[in-house]
Amino acid sequence: MKKTPLIYVDHGSPMRILESNPINEKLSLIWKSLEKSDIKAILIVSAHWITRWTHITTNTDLETIHDFYGFRDDLYDLNYPAKTSVFLIDEIKKILPFVIEDSTYGLDHWAWTVLKKLFPDAQIPVVQISIDSSLDSKDYFEIWKKLSILREKGVLIIWSWSIVHNLRDFSWEENIIYPWARDFDEKIKKSILENDFETIVNYENIENYKKSVPSFDHFVPLLYILWATSEGEKLIYDYENISNWSLTNNIIITK
């Protein structure tokens, strides 16, 4: 079986799931292009599930978590009836024997709003894995190098994050961009396209990183996808934009 692709997507506001917009259109095109018969399960990582130690979801029916407030009522009516994957749970436990099985967590909105556009019928079973707040960059590297073998077993790995994610400077004026946000995003993009992973790993050396990455949780999954990428693979930008002054909207995939 050939390797499944890697997908990194910024999901943006929860409202995006109800709207017609370019990033949703791109996700729908990715869904149409995937050889879905080769995908046995999905492993998804979201910025909203941060734990002490590494957890994985194990409940048979994964709850659609509406972890947001103050939005339209119809957003809370949406459901994504995903099932878990016993196969994937077993494979993860073989690779990472220390993982904690969590039957209380489902799919948070950073996960299900993306999955609903990629696989609208919830036809592929899913496991969500948490971000372990106790780890450092070297630990993340080791974990995702090991987990990358899942790509050879029909597991599609998806990360839902944001390279630039500064809600303190957020504005409802969608089409205006802070120069510092644009500059940071462009430096990261240049490094990705040139396979200059060292610059990305050491992102704290890039000017304006404190404004662009005020907390590690939204940025660190980018390191995950770098480390899960195989030799000879290229990461490409399938979509890119910055909105609301200080939020990136990117889709990055392997080719």
C-alpha positions in Angstrom: 0.0 0.0 0.0 1.4 3.4 -0.9 1.7 6.1 1.8 -1.3 8.2 2.5 -0.8 12.0 2.2 -0.4 14.4 5.2 -2.8 17.3 5.5 -2.3 20.4 7.6 -5.2 22.8 7.7 -6.1 26.0 9.5 -9.8 25.6 10.3 -10.5 29.2 11.3 -13.7 30.4 13.0 -16.3 27.7 13.7 -18.7 29.7 11.5 -16.6 28.7 8.5 -18.3 25.3 8.4 -21.6 27.1 7.5 -20.2 29.4 4.9 -19.2 29.2 1.3 -15.5 30.1 1.2 -12.3 29.1 -0.7 -10.8 26.9 2.1 -14.0 24.8 2.3 -13.9 24.5 -1.5 -10.3 23.3 -1.4 -11.1 20.7 1.4 -14.0 19.4 -0.8 -11.6 19.1 -3.7 -9.1 17.2 -1.6 -11.9 14.8 -0.6 -12.7 14.1 -4.2 -9.0 13.5 -5.1 -8.3 11.1 -2.3 -8.2 7.4 -3.0 -10.7 6.7 -0.2 -10.7 3.0 -0.7 -7.1 3.0 0.5 -7.9 4.9 3.8 -8.7 2.6 6.7 -8.8 5.3 9.4 -8.0 8.9 10.2 -5.7 10.2 13.0 -6.4 13.8 13.8 -4.6 16.3 16.0 -6.3 19.5 17.2 -5.0 22.6 19.0 -7.9 22.3 21.4 -7.0 19.1 23.1 -3.9 19.7 25.3 -3.3 17.1 28.1 -0.7 16.0 30.5 0.7 12.8 28.8 -0.5 11.7 25.4 -4.2 10.7 25.2 -6.1 9.0 22.4 -9.9 8.8 22.0 -11.3 5.3 22.5 -15.1 5.8 22.8 -17.0 3.8 20.1 -19.1 6.8 19.1 -17.2 10.0 19.2 -19.1 13.0 20.6 -19.3 16.1 18.5 -18.0 18.7 21.0 -19.3 22.2 20.5 -16.4 23.9 22.4 -17.3 27.5 21.5 -19.6 30.2 22.7 -21.7 33.1 21.3 -22.3 31.8 17.8 -25.5 31.1 15.7 -27.9 28.5 17.1 -27.6 26.4 13.9 -23.9 25.9 14.5 -24.7 24.0 17.7 -27.2 21.8 15.8 -24.4 20.4 13.6 -23.3 16.8 14.3 -20.5 14.6 13.0 -21.3 11.0 13.8 -17.8 9.6 13.7 -17.0 6.1 14.9 -13.7 5.1 16.4 -11.1 2.8 14.8 -10.2 -0.2 17.0 -7.5 -1.0 14.3 -5.9 2.4 14.7 -6.1 2.4 18.5 -4.3 -1.0 18.5 -1.6 0.3 16.1 -1.0 3.4 18.1 -0.6 1.4 21.4 1.9 -0.8 19.7 4.0 2.2 18.6 3.4 4.3 21.8 2.8 1.9 24.7 2.5 4.8 27.1 -0.6 6.4 25.6 -3.6 6.9 27.8 -6.9 5.6 26.5 -9.6 8.3 27.0 -13.2 7.3 26.6 -14.5 10.7 27.8 -13.3 12.9 24.9 -14.8 13.1 21.4 -14.0 15.4 18.5 -13.6 19.1 19.3 -14.5 21.7 16.8 -11.0 22.0 15.4 -11.4 18.4 14.4 -14.9 17.8 13.3 -15.4 21.0 11.3 -12.4 20.0 9.1 -13.5 16.4 8.9 -17.1 17.4 7.9 -15.7 19.0 4.8 -13.2 16.3 3.9 -15.5 13.3 4.7 -19.0 14.7 5.0 -20.6 11.3 5.6 -18.3 10.4 8.5 -17.7 7.2 6.6 -14.1 6.7 7.8 -13.4 5.9 11.5 -11.4 8.4 13.5 -9.1 8.6 16.4 -8.1 12.0 17.9 -4.7 12.3 19.7 -3.9 15.0 22.2 -0.9 17.4 22.5 1.2 16.4 25.5 2.1 19.7 27.2 5.0 18.0 29.0 7.0 17.3 25.9 9.6 19.3 24.1 10.6 19.5 20.4 12.8 16.5 20.6 10.0 14.4 22.1 7.6 15.5 19.5 10.1 14.6 16.8 10.5 11.1 18.2 6.7 10.5 18.6 5.8 11.6 15.0 8.7 9.8 13.4 7.3 6.7 15.0 3.7 7.4 14.1 4.5 8.2 10.5 4.7 4.5 9.8 0.9 4.5 10.1 0.8 6.1 6.6 1.9 2.8 5.2 -1.1 1.1 6.8 -3.8 3.2 5.4 -4.0 5.9 8.1 -4.6 9.5 6.9 -3.0 12.0 9.4 -4.5 15.4 9.7 -3.4 18.4 11.8 -5.8 21.3 12.5 -3.9 24.4 13.6 -2.8 27.9 12.7 0.7 29.1 11.9 -0.1 32.7 13.0 -2.8 32.7 15.6 -3.1 35.9 17.6 -6.6 36.4 18.9 -5.6 39.4 21.1 -5.0 41.4 17.9 -7.9 39.8 16.0 -10.3 42.1 14.0 -13.6 41.5 12.3 -12.1 43.4 9.3 -11.3 40.3 7.3 -9.1 41.7 4.5 -6.6 43.7 6.5 -3.3 42.1 7.5 -0.7 43.1 10.1 2.7 43.5 8.5 4.3 41.4 11.2 1.8 38.6 10.6 2.5 38.6 6.9 6.3 38.7 7.4 6.3 35.8 9.9 4.0 33.7 7.7 6.2 34.3 4.6 9.4 33.3 6.5 7.8 30.1 7.6 6.4 29.4 4.1 9.9 30.0 2.5 11.4 27.6 5.0 8.8 24.9 4.3 9.2 25.1 0.5 13.0 24.9 0.9 12.9 22.1 3.4 14.6 24.3 5.8 13.2 22.6 8.9 15.9 24.0 11.2 14.5 27.5 10.8 11.0 26.3 11.7 12.1 24.3 14.7 13.9 27.4 15.9 11.0 29.7 15.1 11.6 31.7 18.3 14.6 33.3 16.5 12.3 34.8 13.8 11.4 38.4 14.3 7.9 39.0 15.7 7.4 35.4 16.7 5.9 36.4 20.1 3.1 38.2 18.3 2.6 35.5 15.7 2.9 32.6 18.1 1.7 33.8 21.5 1.3 30.1 22.6 2.9 27.0 21.4 -0.2 24.9 21.0 -1.3 26.4 17.7 2.1 26.2 16.1 3.7 23.0 17.3 1.6 20.7 14.9 3.5 22.2 12.1 6.6 20.6 13.6 4.6 17.3 13.6 4.0 17.4 9.9 7.6 18.2 9.1 8.8 15.2 11.1 6.2 12.9 9.6 7.3 13.8 6.1 9.3 11.2 4.3 12.6 11.7 2.5 11.9 12.8 -1.0 8.4 14.1 -0.3 7.6 17.8 -0.8 5.2 19.9 1.2 3.1 22.3 -0.9 0.7 25.1 -0.2 -2.7 24.1 -1.6 -4.3 27.2 -0.2 -3.0 30.3 1.7 -4.4 33.5 3.1 -4.3 35.7 6.2 -7.5 37.1 7.5 -8.8 39.3 10.4 -5.4 41.0 10.7 -3.7 38.1 12.6 -4.9 34.6 11.6 -3.4 32.5 8.8 -5.6 30.2 6.7 -3.4 27.6 5.1 -3.7 24.1 3.7 -0.4 22.3 3.4 -0.2 18.8 2.0 2.5 16.3 0.9 3.1 15.5 -2.8 
